Amino acid sequence: MYKYVYTEKIDQLQLRVFSTREQMGKTAAYDVANAMKDLLQKKDKIRMVFAAAPSQSEFLKTLTEIKDIPWEKVEAFHMDEYIGLDLDAPQRFSGFLRKYLFDIIKPGKVQLIMPDKADPDKECERYAALLDEQGIDIVCLGIGENGHIAFNDPPVADFNDPKKVKIVELDHMCRQQQVNDGCFNSIDEVPTHAVTLTIPALLSAGYLFSMVPGVNKKEAVYNSLRGPVTTGCPASILRNHSNCILYVDRDSFPIE
């Protein structure tokens, strides 16, 4: 697809910088599609985890437009969900992914986090058991303004978390980001708790593709790449994964 304008290997992570978020998203989608097809030459089925956020829009749109992906061989998961929203609330991550991905490409199986249909603790156990049935092949994720991955904010992030899925309290910066992204009108509307895949669950995947455009993500990208590997910036742990590509644009990683 598009040629990146800058690349660098930071620890084990591959950084690729693009001129625009559109170029970034489209290129990431084709890279993911190629990884999917390569894996499906060796396996009958693959398992993927997707993020739901406006930062993923260009990536998801292009992924739905690539014609030769055998989606019927994909079992799809998502990485987090709010607790306390109505089942039909437009802000629900399951609804976002249905609208922009699942209902379009129709994976062979879709596994949704549904914390409001059952006790949230039991839902964590149920979803963790699904993840444990087989390994995760590909995770497609973003990075939050506070450096979170999924809903592993700095106060609750644990690189050695014994759980695969857990309930977390969302910190103020994370909740404010949902307002900044236009998902809620005010921070008072943003739920205070959510269910999330943990960091070890995300890092267990064979391949990680992380798409992080926009000026609001500049500090988080900088801390992820240039700071220490610490839960103070949970995304910094991506540098320790052997197959992780970070896609950014000039707004989130300005270069000369």
Backbone torsions as a table, in degrees:
resi	resn	phi	psi	omega
1	MET	NA	-127.2	-177.2
2	TYR	-80.8	148.2	178.3
3	LYS	-83.4	130.8	176.2
4	TYR	-71.0	154.5	-177.7
5	VAL	-94.5	-11.9	178.1
6	TYR	-159.8	143.5	175.1
7	THR	-142.4	153.2	-179.8
8	GLU	-159.5	145.2	171.9
9	LYS	-101.4	122.7	-178.2
10	ILE	-119.2	110.4	-167.5
11	ASP	55.6	-117.9	178.9
12	GLN	-100.1	-5.6	-175.4
13	LEU	-82.7	139.7	175.0
14	GLN	-99.4	118.7	177.7
15	LEU	-97.2	134.9	175.6
16	ARG	-134.3	122.5	-177.0
17	VAL	-107.4	132.7	-178.4
18	PHE	-118.7	158.2	-177.6
19	SER	-64.8	-39.3	-177.0
20	THR	-133.9	162.1	178.2
21	ARG	-69.1	-28.4	177.1
22	GLU	-64.9	-46.3	177.5
23	GLN	-62.3	-40.2	178.6
24	MET	-60.7	-51.2	-176.4
25	GLY	-64.5	-41.2	-178.9
26	LYS	-67.4	-43.1	-179.8
27	THR	-65.2	-42.5	178.0
28	ALA	-60.0	-40.1	-179.1
29	ALA	-62.3	-43.2	179.4
30	TYR	-68.8	-35.1	176.1
31	ASP	-64.3	-42.5	177.8
32	VAL	-64.3	-44.4	179.8
33	ALA	-59.9	-41.5	178.8
34	ASN	-65.5	-39.5	177.1
35	ALA	-64.1	-40.8	177.7
36	MET	-59.7	-48.2	-177.4
37	LYS	-66.6	-37.3	176.6
38	ASP	-62.5	-45.0	-179.9
39	LEU	-64.3	-37.2	-177.3
40	LEU	-75.7	-6.8	169.3
41	GLN	-78.2	-18.5	-177.9
42	LYS	-110.4	-19.5	-174.6
43	LYS	-129.9	153.7	177.3
44	ASP	-78.4	-25.3	-175.9
45	LYS	-149.0	147.6	172.8
46	ILE	-125.1	157.2	-178.2
47	ARG	-121.1	130.1	-174.0
48	MET	-131.0	148.5	176.0
49	VAL	-118.3	134.0	-177.8
50	PHE	-120.4	147.6	173.2
51	ALA	-94.5	149.3	177.1
52	ALA	-115.6	107.6	-179.6
53	ALA	-167.8	152.3	177.0
54	PRO	-56.6	-27.7	178.9
55	SER	-63.4	-18.0	-178.2
56	GLN	-95.9	0.7	-169.0
57	SER	-59.9	-49.3	-178.1
58	GLU	-65.3	-39.4	177.6
59	PHE	-61.6	-50.1	-177.2
60	LEU	-65.6	-40.9	-180.0
61	LYS	-59.7	-46.5	179.7
62	THR	-65.9	-39.2	-179.4
63	LEU	-60.1	-36.3	179.2
64	THR	-71.9	-18.6	-176.2
65	GLU	-93.8	-9.8	179.2
66	ILE	-78.5	121.5	-164.2
67	LYS	-80.4	-27.9	-167.4
68	ASP	-105.5	31.0	176.0
69	ILE	-92.6	124.4	178.8
70	PRO	-80.0	75.7	-174.8
71	TRP	-62.0	-23.1	179.3
72	GLU	-64.6	-13.6	178.9
73	LYS	-100.2	14.0	-176.8
74	VAL	-112.5	131.5	168.5
75	GLU	-103.5	120.6	-170.5
76	ALA	-108.5	136.9	176.2
77	PHE	-123.6	164.5	166.6
78	HIS	-124.1	167.3	-163.7
79	MET	-101.4	-10.9	179.8
80	ASP	-165.1	162.8	178.4
81	GLU	-158.5	140.7	176.5
82	TYR	-66.3	153.1	169.0
83	ILE	-106.1	129.4	173.7
84	GLY	108.2	-2.8	175.8
85	LEU	-89.7	150.0	173.4
86	ASP	-59.5	151.2	-177.3
87	LEU	-60.7	-27.2	-179.7
88	ASP	-102.0	12.0	179.5
89	ALA	-63.3	133.2	-177.3
90	PRO	-65.9	-18.5	-178.9
91	GLN	-81.2	-10.5	-179.6
92	ARG	-62.5	135.9	-178.2
93	PHE	-66.8	-33.8	176.8
94	SER	-61.7	-40.3	178.3
95	GLY	-67.1	-39.4	177.2
96	PHE	-59.2	-47.9	-176.9
97	LEU	-71.8	-32.9	173.5
98	ARG	-60.8	-47.7	-175.0
99	LYS	-65.7	-44.3	-171.1
100	TYR	-99.3	-6.8	-178.7
101	LEU	-142.5	-66.5	-167.2
102	PHE	-62.0	-43.2	-178.4
103	ASP	-71.7	-15.2	-179.5
104	ILE	-90.0	-48.8	-173.6
105	ILE	-98.2	-14.0	174.2
106	LYS	50.4	74.6	176.1
107	PRO	-59.9	160.5	177.8
108	GLY	-58.0	-35.9	178.2
109	LYS	-150.0	139.0	176.7
110	VAL	-122.3	126.8	179.9
111	GLN	-111.2	110.3	-176.9
112	LEU	-100.9	144.2	171.0
113	ILE	-81.5	124.5	-175.7
114	MET	-129.1	70.3	-174.2
115	PRO	-69.4	-15.6	-177.1
116	ASP	-98.4	2.0	173.9
117	LYS	-95.7	-11.1	-178.2
118	ALA	-152.2	178.0	173.8
119	ASP	-60.9	127.9	-175.8
120	PRO	-56.8	-36.1	177.8
121	ASP	-64.5	-40.9	178.2
122	LYS	-68.2	-34.3	177.5
123	GLU	-66.0	-36.9	174.5
124	CYS	-60.0	-44.0	180.0
125	GLU	-64.9	-42.2	-179.7
126	ARG	-63.3	-45.2	-176.4
127	TYR	-70.6	-37.4	176.5
128	ALA	-61.8	-38.6	178.9
129	ALA	-64.6	-37.7	176.6
130	LEU	-63.6	-43.6	178.6
131	LEU	-62.6	-33.6	-177.0
132	ASP	-74.8	-14.6	-176.1
133	GLU	-61.4	-37.6	176.4
134	GLN	-151.7	171.8	178.4
135	GLY	-73.6	161.2	173.5
136	ILE	-94.2	131.4	-177.4
137	ASP	-88.1	-46.4	-173.6
138	ILE	-137.2	134.6	170.5
139	VAL	-118.4	129.0	175.5
140	CYS	-111.5	115.3	-169.7
141	LEU	-139.4	168.2	171.8
142	GLY	-115.6	-168.1	173.7
143	ILE	-133.1	133.1	180.0
144	GLY	-78.8	167.9	-179.5
145	GLU	-62.5	-25.7	176.5
146	ASN	-96.6	11.8	179.4
147	GLY	86.0	8.1	-178.4
148	HIS	-71.6	154.2	166.1
149	ILE	-123.3	133.8	-161.0
150	ALA	52.1	-138.6	177.3
151	PHE	-106.1	36.0	174.8
152	ASN	-89.1	79.9	177.0
153	ASP	-70.0	160.8	-178.8
154	PRO	-50.8	-40.5	-178.0
155	PRO	-67.1	-22.6	-174.7
156	VAL	-117.4	-4.1	-177.9
157	ALA	-67.5	140.4	-179.1
158	ASP	-144.8	112.3	-179.0
159	PHE	-67.5	-17.7	179.8
160	ASN	-119.4	33.0	-176.5
161	ASP	-57.2	129.2	179.2
162	PRO	-74.3	-15.3	-179.4
163	LYS	-98.0	157.0	173.1
164	LYS	-97.0	-26.6	179.7
165	VAL	-140.2	136.3	-177.9
166	LYS	-151.3	164.4	173.8
167	ILE	-88.8	136.4	179.9
168	VAL	-132.4	152.8	168.8
169	GLU	-93.0	128.7	-176.9
170	LEU	-81.2	134.5	-179.4
171	ASP	-80.5	169.1	-172.2
172	HIS	-61.0	-43.5	-177.2
173	MET	-64.9	-38.1	177.7
174	CYS	-63.7	-45.2	-179.3
175	ARG	-67.0	-37.1	178.3
176	GLN	-65.7	-33.8	177.8
177	GLN	-59.1	-36.1	-180.0
178	GLN	-64.7	-30.6	174.5
179	VAL	-74.4	-44.1	179.4
180	ASN	-58.7	-34.5	-179.3
181	ASP	-78.7	-5.3	179.6
182	GLY	83.3	13.3	-178.5
183	CYS	-81.5	-29.2	178.3
184	PHE	-133.0	155.1	-179.6
185	ASN	-78.9	-30.4	-179.4
186	SER	-151.1	161.4	-177.5
187	ILE	-66.5	-24.6	178.9
188	ASP	-65.5	-22.4	179.6
189	GLU	-83.4	-16.5	-174.4
190	VAL	-79.7	127.4	178.1
191	PRO	-57.0	153.4	-178.9
192	THR	-92.5	-14.9	-176.2
193	HIS	-134.4	156.5	-179.1
194	ALA	-153.5	166.6	169.5
195	VAL	-102.5	136.0	-179.1
196	THR	-140.1	147.6	163.4
197	LEU	-66.9	142.3	-179.7
198	THR	-82.5	172.1	-179.4
199	ILE	-64.2	-44.8	176.2
200	PRO	-59.9	-34.8	177.8
201	ALA	-63.3	-43.2	179.1
202	LEU	-66.3	-43.8	-176.2
203	LEU	-73.4	-11.5	178.8
204	SER	-72.5	-14.0	-178.4
205	ALA	-68.3	151.0	178.1
206	GLY	-68.1	-34.5	-177.2
207	TYR	-135.3	137.3	174.3
208	LEU	-120.7	129.6	175.2
209	PHE	-123.3	116.9	-173.9
210	SER	-118.1	121.0	-177.5
211	MET	-110.3	118.9	-170.3
212	VAL	-139.3	82.1	177.7
213	PRO	-94.7	165.8	167.8
214	GLY	101.9	145.0	-175.8
215	VAL	-64.6	-28.7	179.7
216	ASN	-66.1	-16.4	-178.6
217	LYS	-98.5	2.2	-173.7
218	LYS	-59.9	-46.3	-178.6
219	GLU	-66.0	-40.6	179.8
220	ALA	-65.0	-40.6	177.8
221	VAL	-64.1	-45.1	179.2
222	TYR	-58.6	-48.4	-178.6
223	ASN	-65.4	-34.8	179.2
224	SER	-65.0	-36.1	-173.7
225	LEU	-96.0	-34.4	-170.7
226	ARG	-108.9	-17.4	-179.2
227	GLY	-88.3	-177.0	176.4
228	PRO	-70.4	158.1	173.1
229	VAL	-80.0	104.7	-172.0
230	THR	-153.3	154.5	176.2
231	THR	-68.3	-10.6	171.1
232	GLY	-60.5	-27.2	170.6
233	CYS	-135.5	88.2	-172.3
234	PRO	-53.3	-34.0	-178.1
235	ALA	-66.5	-14.5	178.2
236	SER	-60.3	-23.6	-179.2
237	ILE	-67.6	-17.9	177.5
238	LEU	-60.2	-24.4	179.3
239	ARG	-66.6	-15.3	-178.5
240	ASN	-96.0	-0.3	-179.1
241	HIS	-90.9	135.7	-172.4
242	SER	-75.7	-15.9	-179.7
243	ASN	-135.2	63.5	179.4
244	CYS	-123.3	129.5	173.5
245	ILE	-116.6	129.7	176.4
246	LEU	-106.3	120.1	180.0
247	TYR	-105.2	125.1	179.6
248	VAL	-134.9	167.3	174.0
249	ASP	-112.6	-178.8	-177.6
250	ARG	-66.7	-23.2	178.8
251	ASP	-73.2	-38.1	-178.4
252	SER	-88.8	-18.8	176.7
253	PHE	-141.3	78.1	-177.0
254	PRO	-65.0	134.9	175.8
255	ILE	-132.4	160.6	179.5
256	GLU	-69.7	NA	NA
